[in-house]
Amino acid sequence: MTRTKGAKDIRQRDRLATKQAAVEIEEQWRAGCPGSFEVFYSGIVIRGANGPEVFGTIIAEHQKVCFEDITPALHAVRDGVPIPVAPRFWWERTKKASKDADVALCLLWLVAFPVRPFLAQVGAGDKEQAAIVKSRIEDLLYYNPWLTEFVEIVKFEVRNKKNPLAKIVIESADVQGAHGAIPDLLVLNELTHVQKWEFVENMMANADGVPNGVVLVATNAGYLGTKPEVWRNNAIDSDLWQVRVFAHPAPWHSKAFLDDARRRELPARYRRLWRGIWATGKGDAFKPANIRRLFSYDIGPIDGPEPGWIYIGGLDLGVSHDHSGLVIIGIHIETGTIKLARFWAWEPEEETGEVDLIAVKDTCGTAMDMFGLVGLYYDPSQAKLMAQMLMTSVPMYEMSFTPKNCTAMAEATIQAVNNGILQLFDDETGRLRRDFGKFNIVEKPHGGAKLEATSDEYGHADVGTALIITLPIAVAMLDGGMIMVPDEITNADDDDTDLTAEEIEEMPAELRDIMDAEDEDNEDNRHGRAKDIWDF
């Protein structure tokens, strides 16, 4: 009995000693946190894959190098002294690689242990993105409740309790408010998700006004031909930026997990989010190398026809809250080449929220005069009235998005791209390249295929869609077709119905009165052209 009691006493004493030692270690760590960000993040408890874990015991290499880069800058921001390193940081990581949690660690250390008033500003594309960083800070406070002695969260502000002028303000582009603060630290979170680009440009301009300010961009891989890519390339080339790109799945993701994600996601989305590969756009129809080849030719917009070329046009019309595009292409039968001659694009007017249809109509007429178009093809779902207005001067042909026509457009576009017979140029905004990047190839239940384009702040790939409307005709001509409009490609002979009352009601008011001006001869003129225009 005595031996058993003695052994128990020893074990209890050892447990008490271990607990006391742990308390002492904890106290020493807490005492060191205000003076060292490295001490802070090494000992803090986080929500790990297996429950609460000490971060320093599980930190991954890609996290460690980012913290080593930014630590001197964080200390300088806290102390209000010149930044001893490059003051701009670009953290680009794959999905679920702890980007938001690591940003939250940086912010929490600053606001918990300030030595002066300071402002950190977090900009996100929308309220949902803004809430992510806030949520990560809340997680850290939950697992480290001693920090609530120093920090409080009030709506979307994280404040120091003793020094309320030391704070973090989390803002999003979709909330009205003043984004004109001058931050000591600016975090731009999920840059590739931002829709209102003026929001981040203004925030960056404000940060540029702080001599000893720091900027941290934290984002996933995005889309080629967009402003985030321009910023990324600038960061890579600039001495002011320290760029860390982690283009691999995080080490805590299992193969089974990644295989499941691969099966659920579209190929381009999976490669972008989980492999860090910048996509050509929001679609995966074309390989980046093929898109680059499309725009590698030394050509540009021309003002009139060139010898040996035949010209046709494509019109994709969006009336309300969408964009519109008009494309003119040339076909050279002898060389087997299709070449972009010119394109126009329209955005909704700020006052009305609608595209100026009169401007579109006038430009279609101008294009006819410039190139002597033998046909202008359009999607009648939006442009039927426009076609009726133009028939007296422009040969108009419907290209309805029927299953068979959609398959023809998809096949013709893929053939033109992959065979290298299509030559394109772009404008200074990268509009057409960006449109091509939005296309997905979608298999349909009927067995056909369709090129579908996702919509973003630049529209619904309207210039790109106007182009693909023309390609079945152009490819058929190169293949020796003698008829400009195969029966299934044009529906002019099958659908000569008037606009319905509902369609008329959806038209802009200034165009409804033009309906009465329709002349029956217009239809005869259109069909007459279709019969003999391609007897070449």
Secondary structure, 3 states (H helix, E strand, C coil): CHHHHHHHHHHHHHHHHHHHHHHHHHHHHHHHCCCCHHHHHHHCEEEECCEEEEHHHHCCHHHHHHHHHHHHHHHHHHHCCCCCCCCEEEEEECCCCCHHHHHHHHHHHHHHCCCCCEEEEEEECCHHHHHHHHHHHHHHHHHCHHHHHCEEEECCEEEECCCCCEEEEEEECCCCCCCCCCCCEEEEECHHHCCCHHHHHHHHHHHHCCCCCEEEEEECCCECCCHHHHHHHHHHHCCCEEEEEECCCCCCCCHHHHHHHHHHCCHHHHHHHHHCCCECCCCCCCCHHHHHHHCCCCCCCCCCCCCCCEEEEEEECCCECCCEEEEEEEEECCCCEEEEEEEEEECCCCCCCECCHHHHHHHHHHHHHHHCCCCEEECHHHHHHHHHHHCCCCCEEECCCCHHHHHHHHHHHHHHHHCCCEECCCCCCCHHHHHHHCEEEEECCCCCEEEEECCECCECCHHHHHHHHHHHHHHHHHCCCCCCCCCCCCCCCCCCCCCCHHHHHHCCHHHHHHHHHCCHHHHHHHHHHHHHCCCC
